[in-house]
Amino acid sequence: MPDAGADGTPPQDRRYGQADFLKVYADLEAYAQAAEALGYHSLWLAEHHFQHEGYEVVPNAILMAAFLAARTSSLKFGAMFNVLPQWHPLRFAEDFALADVMTGGRMLCGLGRGTVPREAEPLGTRVGWNNDPDDAYNREVFEEQVQILKLAWHNETFSHAGRHYRLPPQKIDDRGRGVSTLTLIPKPLHTPVEIWQPITSPPTADYVARERNKAVFWFHNRAVLKRNWQHYADLVEAYHGVRLRPGQDRQVVLNIAIGETHAQALAMARPGHDEFWRFLGPYGWSKAYADDLNQGKPWAYGRIPSLEESIAQGAWLVGTADEVGDQVLDLQHDLGLEYLSIFPHFPGMVREQAIDQLERFSSQIRPRLLASAVGA
C-alpha cells in the first residue's frame, strides 16, 4: 500500500486482488518463522471477511494458524479475534479442537463479537453500538454460544436448550433411537480451554470476569487502561473470591514503531497510523481514548486522532528503542504485565520492516522487560 496515509486513496475505493492476498499469506509465514526464531511465545491473527481494500484478509484464523503451525515447531497461535457470532458454535468448537490436537496444543482461543456490518450480516448475524437492538442481539447470541463451547469442550456428553440454539434438536432419529445428547469429537488437547476476550465496555468487563475468561485491552488511554485493568481484577474477586496478581489473566496490546531516531520512527509510523484510523475510525475504535488524559473523559465518538494524539494517549509507542522501552517499562510497573502483545506492522509497511520491528523489540526491549519482571 505505497500511498498509505491521510492523502492516499480513500479506504472504500481501494481494491486488491488474488496475487496481493497470496503475498500477505506468504508474509505471515515469514513473520511466524521470524517470531519463533526470535523467541516470541505466540502470534495472534484476526478473522475478517470480504475486505477487497486489503487491510485484513484472513477469513479463517484457525485454518491459517494450523498452516503456520506446520511451518514452525513451538510458536503458539491465537486470534484477536475469532468472531464467534459468524460461526455455528459447534463448528467452531470442532475446528478449534481439531487444530489444537493436530498442532500439539499450540492453539490459543480468542473470541470476539465483531464490529463490521459488511462482514456480520452476510454471515447471518448483526452488530450494533452502545447497546442498541442489534448490539443487544449480538451480545445475547455470543454469550449463548460461549456457553455451548464450554459445554462441548469440557464434558463427555452435553445438551443445551437456549433462546437461539437447541442442541441436539428435538426428534432426531439415529437408527431407531432418539438423540438426547451430543459428544464433541475431538476435544481440545488441554482443557479447560482458556478464552481471551477484548474488554471494550462495562457490560463486557462484567461478563468476561463473571465467566472467568481472560481480558485483552487495546487502544486504551493510559489512565483509562489502569482503571479498567484493576476493575477487571476487582470483578473477578467479587464473583469468584480470587485475588489476581497485578498482571494475571490480562494482556495489553501495544502499537509500536521503533526507529534509529525519534524522527525516523515518527516518519515510519505516520502513514500506517493515519491509514489505520481512516479505515477503522468510523467503527468507533477511538472510544477508549480520552479527551481529558488525566480524568479519562470520553473522546468524541468517531473522532480520528493524529499520530501525536495517539502517542499522548499511550496507545501508540513510537521512538527509539530506548524511548519505547522506557514507556513499556513504565507500563509494566503500573500494571504488573505478565502478557504483552505488540502490533508492529501497519498499512504501507513491507515484510522487511515488520521483521525489523520484531527483531528490535526482541533484542533491545524484551531483555529489559524480563530483567524487571516480578520474580525474574
N, C-alpha and C positions, 0 to 999 in steps of 0.2 A: 504494500500500500504506500507507494512513494509520495503520494500527495496527502498523507495523513495530516490532520491538523485543522485549525479553525477555518482556513481558507480553502480547504480541499473540496472534492466532490461531496455534495450533500449525502448523508448516510443512506437515505432511502433510494438514491439514484445509483448507488454502487451496484455492480453486478460482476461476480466472478464465476468461473466455470470449473469443469471437472479437473482439468490439469492443475489449477490453483489449489483445489481441495486435496488432491493427491500429494502436492508439495507440503501442505500442512501436516498430513499424516506422517510423511517421511520426517518432517521436523520433529514431531512428537516422539518418534522412535529415537532420534538423536538426543533429544532432551532427556528421555528416560535413561538412556545409556550413560550420558554425562552425569546425571544426578546420582546414579548408582556408583559410578567411579569416584565421585567426589564425596561420598559418604552420607548423602541425604537419606532420610528414613522413608519418605513417601512422596508420591507425585499425585496431585489431585486434578482431575479432569472436570468437565462440565457437560451436561446434557442440554442440547439446543437443536432446534429444527427449522428448516425452511429458510435459512439465512443466506440468500444469494448475495448479500452485501459482503460476506466473507469474514465477519467478525468471530463467529462461534459456529463451528462446522462439524462437531462430533455429536451425532444424534443418539448414540448408544455408548455411554461411558463404560458400562460393564463389558461390552464386546471389545471396545478399544483397550481397556485395562487387561483383558485376557491376552490380547495380541501383544501388548507391550511386555507383559509378564513373561511371555515365551521368549522374548529377546533380552531379558535381564534375568538375574538369579535371586536377588534378595529384596529389591525395592518393593515397597507396598504401594497399592493404588486405591485411591478413593475418588469420590465425585463431590464437587461443590456446585450443583447438587444433582442427584438423580431426582427428576421431577415426578414424584410418585402419582399425583392425580392423572398424569398422562399415561399411566400403565394400569393394567389389571393387577391387583395386588398379588395374586397367586403367580402370575407370570413373572413379576419382579422377584418374588421370593424364590422361585425356582432358578431363574437366571443368575441371581446373585449367589445362591448357594452352590450351584454347579461351578461357577467361576472361582469361588473360594476353594472348593475341593480341588479343582484342576490346577490351581496356582499354588497349592500347598499352604493355604491360609493367608494369602497376601492381599486379600480384599478388605477395604475399609468402607463402611456404609455411611454415606452422606445423603440425607433426604431433604428435599425442599418442596414448596407448594407451587412454585412457578411465578413468573411475573409478566409474561409476554402473551397477549391475547392471540396473536397470529399463530403461535405455537400451540396454545392450550385448546382453542375451540375446534380446530380440525381433528384433534386427538381426543375429543369427547369430554372436555371439562371447561371450566371458566375460571378466570382470575379477575380480581377486583382490588379495590383500595379502601383503606380506612373503614373496614367492616361494613361496606355496602353489601347488598344482597349477593352479588357474585363472590365477593370475598368471604362472606359467611358460609356460602355453599361450599366453596373450595376448602375452607378450613374443616368443615364438618366431614367432607369426603376424605380428606387427608388423614384426619385423626382416626377415622374408622379403618382406613387402610393400614395404618401403622399397627393398630390392634390386631388386624389379621396377620400381618407379617410376624408379629411376636408369637401369636398362637401357632402359626405354621412352623416357624423355625425352632421353637422351644418345647414342642410337645410331640409325642409319638403319633397321636391322633388328635384331631381338632374338629370343631364345628363352630359356626358363627351365625348369628341372626341379628342383623342390624338394620338401620334405615335404608342403606344403599346396597348392601350385599347380604345374601343368604347363602351360606356355604356349608354343606352342599345344598343345591336347590332341592326343593321337595319333590318326591315321587320320581326319583331316578331308579330305573330298573337295571340291575347288574346281574345278568344270567339268573334271573328269578329271585334275586334278593334285593331288598331295598338298601339304599346307601344313606347312612346316617352320620358318618364321619369321613374325613379325608386324612391322608398321610402324605406329607411333602417328601418327595424323593428328588435329590438327596437333601440332607440337612447341611448347613454350613459346617465347615471343619471345626470351628470353635464357637461354642455357644455359652452364655447368651451373647448375641451379636451387639456390639457397641454401635449405637446410632448417633451420628453427628448431625446437628441441625442448626441453621442460621437463626440467630435471635435478632429480630427486626422490629418488635413491638412488645408492649407489656403482656398482651394475651399469649403471645408465642413464648415469652420468657416463662410465664406461669406454666404453660403446657410442657415445655422442654424439661423444666425442673421436676414437675409432677411425674412425668414419665421416666425420669432418671436418664434421659438422653443427654448427650454431651453438646456443649454450646460452641458455636462459631460466631465470632464478632469481626465485622469487616466494614470499612468506610465509616468508622465512628470518630467523632470529635474526641480528643483525648480525655477531657473531663467527663463527657458522656460515657465513654468506654469504661473508665474507672468506676463510675457509679453503677453501670449495668453489669459489669464483671462481678462486683460484690453482691449486687442484688440477686443474681442467679445463685450464688452460694447461699445467701440468706433463704431463698426459696427452697433449695434442696434441704437445708437444715429444718425448715418449718415443716416440710412434707414428710421427710424421712428420718429426722433426728440424726443426720450425718453432718458433721462439720468437715468441710473440704479443706485441703491445703490451699494456700492462696492462689495457686495456679491450676489446681486439679480439675479435670474434666472440662476444660475450656481451652480454646485456642483463638489466637488473633491472627488475622491475615493482614500483612503489610505490603503495600505497593512500594517498590523500591527502585531507585535508579542510582547506580554508583559510578562515578567518573573519576578520572585522574585529577580534575579540578572541580570546584563547585560550579563554575560557569559551564564546563563541558557536560556535567550531569544535568543541569537545567536544560541545556540545548537538546540533549538526548531525550529527556523526559517530556518536553513540552508538546511535540506533535502527537505522541501517543496519548498523553493525558487529555488533550483537547478533543481528539477524535473519540476517545473513550466516552467522554461526557456528552459530546454531541449525539452519540448513539444511545447511551443509557440514561441521560438526564431526564428525558420525557417520561421515563418509567418511575421517577421519584427516587432515584438512588442516592440523592444527596440529603435524604430526610434525616440521616443520623449526623449530619453536620450541625453546627450551632452558630447562630448569629452572634451571640454573646459567648465568647470562648471560655469564660470562667463560670458563668451561670448555666450554660447549656441550653439557652432558649432556642426553640426550634428554628431551623433555617427555612426560608420560604419554599414551599413545595415546588419542585421542578426547576429551581434556580440552578443555573450552570456555573460552577466555580472556575476561577482561574487556577493555574498551577500554584501560584503563590498562596492563594486561599486554601487549597488542599494541603499544602505544606504546613500552613499555620494551624489547620485543624488537627494535624498529627496523623492524618490518614495516608499521606504520601511522604516517604523519607527519601530525600534527594540531596546528593552531595558526594563528597569524597568518602572513602571507606571509613576514615576516622570520624567524619561528621555523622554518617549514617549509623556507625557502630555506637557512638555516644548516645544517639537517640534510642536505639534499640535497648541499650543497657539501662537507660532511664526507665523505659517501659518495663523491662524485666524487674527492676527494683520496685516499681509501683504495683505490678500485677503478680509477681512471682511466677513468671512464664515457665510452663513445662512443655508446651507445644506451640510452635510458631510456624506459620506458613508464609512464604514470600511469593509475591506476584512480580516476576522480573521481566515480563515480556508484554509489550503493548503494540497497538497498531502502528505500522511503519517500521518496526524493528525486524531485523533478519536473524537467521539462525545463529550466526557467529556472535551477534550482540547478546542474544539471550543466553548462550552458553558462557560468554564472558561474564555476564552478571552472576550466573550460578557459581562460577569459579571465584569471583571477587568476594562474594558473600561467604563462601565456604572457607577460603584461605585467610581472609582479613577480618571477618566479623565473627564467624562461628566460634573460633578459639576463645575470643573474649567472653562470649556468652557462656560457654562451657566452664571457663575458669571462675566466673562469678556466680554460677548457679548454686542454689542451696543444696548442700550435700555433696558438691563436687570435690 
